[in-house]
Amino acid sequence: MLLLPDPRPLVERLGVEFFRQAPEKPGVYLMRDAVDQVLYIGKAKNLRKRLSSYRVANPDRLRRRHLKLLRSVARIELQECGSELSALAHEAELLRNLRPRFNRAGTWPGKPKTLLWRVNSEMVAIALAEVALPNWESAGQMGAGVFAVRAALLRLLWCALQPQRGLAGMPQGWFAGRFGSVAAIPLASKAVKQLLTEDRCSEKVGTGAFSYDDLAEDLKALFAGNPKPICDWLAVRTANHDHPFQISVRESDLKTITEFGRK
């Protein structure tokens, strides 16, 4: 039995309406103390949903450091961003500049990463490394946003190339972004081979037809600043997703890829 309600220091300080009125949009939040010093910086795909996790300070479930943070916060500043990718980039910049004492990761510049890929008759592989590797195409050195871009691209490619399996059939950990240094999508099945070896046609986007060379070229175009060809194809190949969750993930990932490609 719960004899005493869990403490809610932020609700007491900021009020219930603060959490109810937080935007349901991507953004960055800065937790400040009584003298307006930034204590902690975080990013969210949905600010309202993320902030709701801070309403209750259960001492049996939260670490001492986390409880100390919640007791020290006097106000929370919200900064909306256009997408989760831009929120991630903004968070990384703020962390390096402000270095809040309750943040541990990201307060010092990390080593740039290179996103690599290759396409052949057996697989589509996406990798991360510190330098370009032989026999791999390279997108060049990228900042912290590379992780969100890779995750979105792999989810979309998986659903496009493994439509019968969908998000639920992804390898364990993939949906959460745990891919290891190399993630490969197999193309060995008869259905996938038929999809990718269809003859090129003038209305490729409308039919979903694609070849190995098309996919490789459109990945090059994406990282050269033209995301439209591959985003159009991915949208067509995943258009049969009818579950609200799958639709939401697809639209968010397409937005991430489009925004990245246009930078």
C-alpha positions as CSV (number, residue, x, y, z in Angstrom):
1,M,0.0,0.0,0.0
2,L,1.1,3.5,-0.7
3,L,0.7,5.3,2.6
4,L,2.4,8.5,1.5
5,P,2.4,10.0,-2.0
6,D,5.7,10.3,-3.8
7,P,7.4,13.7,-3.6
8,R,6.7,16.0,-6.6
9,P,9.1,18.9,-6.1
10,L,8.9,20.2,-9.7
11,V,5.1,20.1,-9.7
12,E,5.0,22.0,-6.4
13,R,7.5,24.6,-7.8
14,L,6.4,25.0,-11.4
15,G,2.7,24.0,-11.1
16,V,0.7,21.4,-12.9
17,E,-0.1,23.7,-15.8
18,F,3.5,24.0,-16.8
19,F,3.6,20.3,-17.6
20,R,0.2,20.3,-19.3
21,Q,1.1,23.2,-21.5
22,A,4.5,22.1,-22.6
23,P,4.7,21.7,-26.4
24,E,4.3,18.3,-27.9
25,K,7.3,19.1,-30.2
26,P,11.0,18.3,-30.4
27,G,13.2,20.6,-28.4
28,V,15.8,21.2,-25.7
29,Y,15.1,21.9,-22.0
30,L,17.4,23.6,-19.6
31,M,16.9,23.1,-15.9
32,R,18.1,26.1,-13.9
33,D,18.5,26.7,-10.2
34,A,17.4,29.7,-8.0
35,V,20.3,31.9,-9.3
36,D,19.5,30.9,-12.9
37,Q,22.5,28.7,-13.4
38,V,22.0,25.8,-15.8
39,L,22.1,22.5,-13.9
40,Y,21.1,20.1,-16.6
41,I,20.4,20.1,-20.4
42,G,18.3,17.5,-22.2
43,K,16.6,17.0,-25.5
44,A,13.3,15.4,-26.4
45,K,11.4,14.3,-29.4
46,N,8.2,15.3,-27.5
47,L,8.9,17.9,-24.8
48,R,5.6,17.4,-23.0
49,K,6.1,13.6,-22.8
50,R,9.7,13.9,-21.7
51,L,9.0,16.5,-19.0
52,S,6.2,14.4,-17.5
53,S,8.8,11.8,-16.4
54,Y,10.2,14.5,-14.0
55,R,7.0,15.1,-12.2
56,V,7.5,12.3,-9.6
57,A,10.7,12.0,-7.5
58,N,10.3,8.5,-6.1
59,P,13.4,7.9,-3.8
60,D,13.1,4.1,-4.3
61,R,13.4,4.3,-8.1
62,L,15.6,7.3,-8.8
63,R,19.3,7.6,-8.2
64,R,20.5,10.0,-5.5
65,R,22.1,12.3,-8.1
66,H,18.7,12.5,-10.0
67,L,16.8,13.3,-6.8
68,K,19.3,16.0,-5.9
69,L,18.8,17.6,-9.4
70,L,15.0,17.6,-9.0
71,R,15.2,19.3,-5.6
72,S,17.6,22.0,-7.0
73,V,15.6,23.0,-10.0
74,A,13.8,26.4,-9.8
75,R,12.7,26.7,-13.4
76,I,12.9,24.9,-16.7
77,E,13.5,26.8,-19.9
78,L,12.1,25.2,-23.1
79,Q,13.5,25.8,-26.6
80,E,11.6,24.3,-29.5
81,C,13.4,22.8,-32.5
82,G,12.2,21.9,-35.9
83,S,13.0,18.2,-35.5
84,E,14.6,15.7,-33.2
85,L,17.8,15.9,-35.3
86,S,18.1,19.7,-34.8
87,A,17.3,19.3,-31.1
88,L,20.1,16.8,-30.8
89,A,22.5,19.2,-32.5
90,H,21.4,22.1,-30.4
91,E,21.7,20.1,-27.2
92,A,25.3,19.1,-28.2
93,E,26.2,22.7,-28.8
94,L,24.8,23.8,-25.4
95,L,26.4,21.0,-23.5
96,R,29.9,21.9,-24.9
97,N,29.4,25.6,-24.2
98,L,27.7,25.4,-20.8
99,R,28.9,22.1,-19.3
100,P,26.2,21.8,-16.6
101,R,27.3,19.9,-13.5
102,F,24.5,17.3,-13.7
103,N,25.3,16.3,-17.3
104,R,28.0,13.7,-17.7
105,A,28.0,12.8,-21.4
106,G,28.5,15.3,-24.2
107,T,30.1,18.1,-22.2
108,W,33.4,17.7,-24.0
109,P,33.7,17.4,-27.8
110,G,33.9,13.8,-29.0
111,K,35.8,12.5,-31.9
112,P,34.0,13.1,-35.2
113,K,32.5,10.0,-36.8
114,T,32.3,9.0,-40.4
115,L,29.1,7.3,-41.7
116,L,30.0,4.6,-44.2
117,W,27.8,2.4,-46.4
118,R,27.9,-0.2,-49.1
119,V,25.3,-2.0,-51.2
120,N,25.7,-5.3,-53.0
121,S,23.5,-8.3,-53.9
122,E,23.7,-9.7,-50.4
123,M,23.2,-6.7,-48.1
124,V,22.9,-3.0,-47.4
125,A,25.4,-2.1,-44.7
126,I,25.7,1.1,-42.7
127,A,28.7,1.6,-40.4
128,L,30.3,4.2,-38.2
129,A,34.0,4.7,-37.9
130,E,36.5,7.5,-37.1
131,V,38.1,7.3,-40.6
132,A,37.0,6.1,-44.1
133,L,37.5,2.4,-44.8
134,P,38.6,0.7,-48.0
135,N,35.7,-0.6,-50.2
136,W,33.1,1.6,-48.3
137,E,31.4,4.8,-49.5
138,S,31.8,7.6,-47.0
139,A,29.6,10.5,-46.0
140,G,32.5,12.4,-44.5
141,Q,33.0,13.4,-40.9
142,M,29.9,14.3,-38.9
143,G,29.0,15.5,-35.4
144,A,26.7,14.1,-32.8
145,G,23.8,14.1,-35.3
146,V,25.3,11.1,-37.1
147,F,23.7,8.7,-34.6
148,A,20.1,10.0,-35.2
149,V,20.7,10.0,-39.0
150,R,22.0,6.4,-39.0
151,A,19.1,5.2,-36.7
152,A,16.4,6.8,-38.9
153,L,18.0,5.6,-42.1
154,L,18.3,2.0,-40.9
155,R,14.8,1.9,-39.6
156,L,13.5,3.2,-43.0
157,L,15.7,0.9,-45.0
158,W,14.7,-2.1,-42.9
159,C,11.0,-1.5,-43.4
160,A,11.5,-0.9,-47.1
161,L,13.6,-4.0,-47.7
162,Q,12.0,-6.3,-45.2
163,P,8.3,-5.2,-45.5
164,Q,7.0,-8.6,-44.4
165,R,8.8,-8.2,-41.0
166,G,8.4,-4.5,-40.3
167,L,9.5,-2.7,-37.2
168,A,8.5,-5.6,-34.9
169,G,10.8,-7.9,-36.9
170,M,13.9,-5.8,-36.6
171,P,17.0,-7.3,-34.9
172,Q,17.0,-6.9,-31.1
173,G,18.0,-3.4,-30.0
174,W,17.8,-1.9,-33.5
175,F,14.7,0.2,-32.9
176,A,16.4,1.8,-29.9
177,G,19.5,2.6,-31.9
178,R,21.8,-0.1,-30.7
179,F,23.4,-1.3,-33.9
180,G,27.1,-1.8,-33.0
181,S,29.7,-0.4,-35.4
182,V,28.2,-2.1,-38.5
183,A,24.5,-2.8,-39.2
184,A,23.6,-4.9,-42.2
185,I,20.2,-5.6,-43.8
186,P,20.2,-8.9,-45.7
187,L,18.9,-8.9,-49.3
188,A,19.1,-12.7,-49.7
189,S,15.4,-13.4,-49.7
190,K,13.7,-14.0,-53.1
191,A,11.2,-11.3,-52.5
192,V,13.8,-8.7,-51.8
193,K,16.0,-9.7,-54.7
194,Q,13.0,-9.4,-57.0
195,L,12.2,-6.0,-55.7
196,L,15.7,-4.7,-56.2
197,T,16.4,-6.3,-59.6
198,E,13.3,-5.1,-61.4
199,D,13.9,-3.1,-64.6
200,R,14.3,0.6,-64.2
201,C,11.2,2.4,-65.3
202,S,10.3,6.0,-66.0
203,E,7.9,6.1,-63.1
204,K,10.2,4.4,-60.6
205,V,9.0,6.3,-57.6
206,G,5.3,5.6,-58.3
207,T,5.9,1.8,-58.6
208,G,8.6,1.4,-55.9
209,A,10.9,-0.3,-58.5
210,F,14.6,0.0,-57.7
211,S,17.9,-1.6,-58.5
212,Y,21.1,-2.1,-56.5
213,D,22.7,0.7,-58.5
214,D,19.8,3.0,-57.9
215,L,20.0,2.5,-54.1
216,A,23.7,3.1,-54.0
217,E,23.4,6.3,-56.2
218,D,20.6,7.7,-54.1
219,L,22.5,7.1,-50.9
220,K,25.3,9.1,-52.5
221,A,22.8,11.8,-53.4
222,L,21.5,11.9,-49.9
223,F,24.9,12.7,-48.4
224,A,25.7,15.1,-51.2
225,G,22.7,17.2,-50.2
226,N,19.8,15.8,-52.3
227,P,17.6,13.6,-50.1
228,K,14.5,13.6,-52.4
229,P,15.2,10.5,-54.5
230,I,15.7,8.1,-51.6
231,C,13.1,9.7,-49.4
232,D,10.5,9.4,-52.2
233,W,11.4,5.8,-52.7
234,L,11.4,5.0,-49.0
235,A,8.0,6.7,-48.6
236,V,6.5,4.5,-51.4
237,R,8.0,1.3,-50.1
238,T,6.7,1.9,-46.6
239,A,3.3,3.4,-47.6
240,N,1.5,0.2,-46.6
241,H,2.2,0.8,-42.9
242,D,-1.2,1.4,-41.4
243,H,-0.6,1.2,-37.7
244,P,-0.5,4.7,-36.1
245,F,2.8,3.9,-34.4
246,Q,4.5,2.7,-37.6
247,I,3.2,5.8,-39.4
248,S,4.5,8.1,-36.7
249,V,8.0,6.5,-36.7
250,R,8.1,6.6,-40.5
251,E,7.1,10.3,-40.8
252,S,9.6,11.3,-38.0
253,D,12.4,9.3,-39.7
254,L,11.7,10.7,-43.1
255,K,11.8,14.2,-41.6
256,T,15.1,13.5,-40.0
257,I,16.6,12.3,-43.2
258,T,15.2,15.1,-45.3
259,E,16.4,17.8,-42.9
260,F,19.9,16.2,-42.7
261,G,20.2,15.9,-46.5
262,R,19.3,19.6,-47.0
263,K,22.0,20.9,-44.7
